[in-house]
Amino acid sequence: MSKGLGLSGDWPKEASGITPDEAREEVNKLFMHLSGPKGQRWLHCLKQFNRGENPFGRLRFVGTISISACSEKLNPDAFFKTRDGLYVVNTFKDRILPVVSSMESIPEATLTVFNLEKSLTDHEIKTELGDGYVFENTSMFCAQFAEMLNRQKDGEKDEGALLVNGLANVFYVRGIDDGVFAVHVFWNDDNREWSVRANRFDNYRWPIGRRFFSNNDLPIDLLAKTAA
């Protein structure tokens, strides 16, 4: 394998400044990732890189957010209604709430957070996020979402992961008719309230700067850290 990869004794170190051992170590790591459970995601990024594209310049890994376990019961219909500090658009009421049940408790969870560095459509973002990006358990999502809104109920910047600069925070969520919807929320500083709505998953192109939350654990976070 070394000879086929150009890692033999005639390796042109003077051209790259990299020794065969250094190259072999990194190639072996790549093979381990490609053969692992997230191999398809790694392959997608590798193909982007080999095409001369930047696999790190579309969705930038920001970090993770922990949702603490909670034993308090949540009634989503009571929480997600327009009131002081919260404006709930009918699209969220009609497309998300009908498939939600009350939660007796909320288990601890970790969500992955990305910022959009390049304008992309829903379908392009789906490809970037990979399998498992959708919040399939809609009742669980609403409970977690409510917790996030409570943390920043007055638009506090440093109390949570939601952007409060007027730009959208986006979650892909399973809704009515087994469809996927882009639930997005933004802080309206003039009205001092959060605005929540749910758009159909389509070819809408999200502008740069929006924040996306994923329900899965992706290797892209490791890639982004390496590239930083």
ChimeraX attribute file (.defattr): number of C-alpha atoms within 10 A of each C-alpha:
attribute: neighborCount
match mode: 1-to-1
recipient: residues
	/A:1	8
	/A:2	12
	/A:3	10
	/A:4	7
	/A:5	12
	/A:6	14
	/A:7	17
	/A:8	13
	/A:9	11
	/A:10	9
	/A:11	16
	/A:12	14
	/A:13	11
	/A:14	8
	/A:15	7
	/A:16	8
	/A:17	8
	/A:18	12
	/A:19	14
	/A:20	18
	/A:21	11
	/A:22	10
	/A:23	15
	/A:24	16
	/A:25	10
	/A:26	11
	/A:27	14
	/A:28	11
	/A:29	10
	/A:30	16
	/A:31	12
	/A:32	12
	/A:33	17
	/A:34	17
	/A:35	12
	/A:36	11
	/A:37	10
	/A:38	15
	/A:39	16
	/A:40	15
	/A:41	19
	/A:42	21
	/A:43	15
	/A:44	15
	/A:45	20
	/A:46	17
	/A:47	12
	/A:48	14
	/A:49	13
	/A:50	10
	/A:51	9
	/A:52	9
	/A:53	12
	/A:54	12
	/A:55	20
	/A:56	20
	/A:57	13
	/A:58	18
	/A:59	26
	/A:60	22
	/A:61	22
	/A:62	16
	/A:63	13
	/A:64	16
	/A:65	16
	/A:66	14
	/A:67	17
	/A:68	13
	/A:69	13
	/A:70	16
	/A:71	11
	/A:72	10
	/A:73	12
	/A:74	20
	/A:75	16
	/A:76	18
	/A:77	13
	/A:78	9
	/A:79	14
	/A:80	18
	/A:81	16
	/A:82	16
	/A:83	11
	/A:84	11
	/A:85	16
	/A:86	22
	/A:87	19
	/A:88	18
	/A:89	15
	/A:90	15
	/A:91	16
	/A:92	21
	/A:93	16
	/A:94	14
	/A:95	22
	/A:96	23
	/A:97	19
	/A:98	14
	/A:99	15
	/A:100	19
	/A:101	16
	/A:102	15
	/A:103	17
	/A:104	12
	/A:105	14
	/A:106	20
	/A:107	12
	/A:108	11
	/A:109	13
	/A:110	15
	/A:111	16
	/A:112	20
	/A:113	22
	/A:114	23
	/A:115	18
	/A:116	19
	/A:117	16
	/A:118	16
	/A:119	15
	/A:120	19
	/A:121	15
	/A:122	18
	/A:123	13
	/A:124	13
	/A:125	18
	/A:126	16
	/A:127	12
	/A:128	19
	/A:129	23
	/A:130	19
	/A:131	15
	/A:132	13
	/A:133	21
	/A:134	22
	/A:135	21
	/A:136	16
	/A:137	13
	/A:138	19
	/A:139	22
	/A:140	19
	/A:141	20
	/A:142	24
	/A:143	25
	/A:144	23
	/A:145	15
	/A:146	16
	/A:147	19
	/A:148	18
	/A:149	18
	/A:150	13
	/A:151	17
	/A:152	19
	/A:153	18
	/A:154	17
	/A:155	23
	/A:156	14
	/A:157	13
	/A:158	11
	/A:159	13
	/A:160	17
	/A:161	22
	/A:162	26
	/A:163	20
	/A:164	21
	/A:165	12
	/A:166	15
	/A:167	18
	/A:168	22
	/A:169	24
	/A:170	23
	/A:171	23
	/A:172	25
	/A:173	26
	/A:174	22
	/A:175	25
	/A:176	15
	/A:177	8
	/A:178	10
	/A:179	12
	/A:180	22
	/A:181	26
	/A:182	22
	/A:183	23
	/A:184	20
	/A:185	25
	/A:186	21
	/A:187	27
	/A:188	18
	/A:189	13
	/A:190	7
	/A:191	12
	/A:192	14
	/A:193	19
	/A:194	24
	/A:195	19
	/A:196	23
	/A:197	21
	/A:198	25
	/A:199	15
	/A:200	16
	/A:201	17
	/A:202	12
	/A:203	11
	/A:204	12
	/A:205	14
	/A:206	17
	/A:207	14
	/A:208	15
	/A:209	17
	/A:210	21
	/A:211	23
	/A:212	24
	/A:213	22
	/A:214	22
	/A:215	21
	/A:216	16
	/A:217	17
	/A:218	20
	/A:219	16
	/A:220	21
	/A:221	20
	/A:222	10
	/A:223	16
	/A:224	16
	/A:225	13
	/A:226	9
	/A:227	10
	/A:228	8
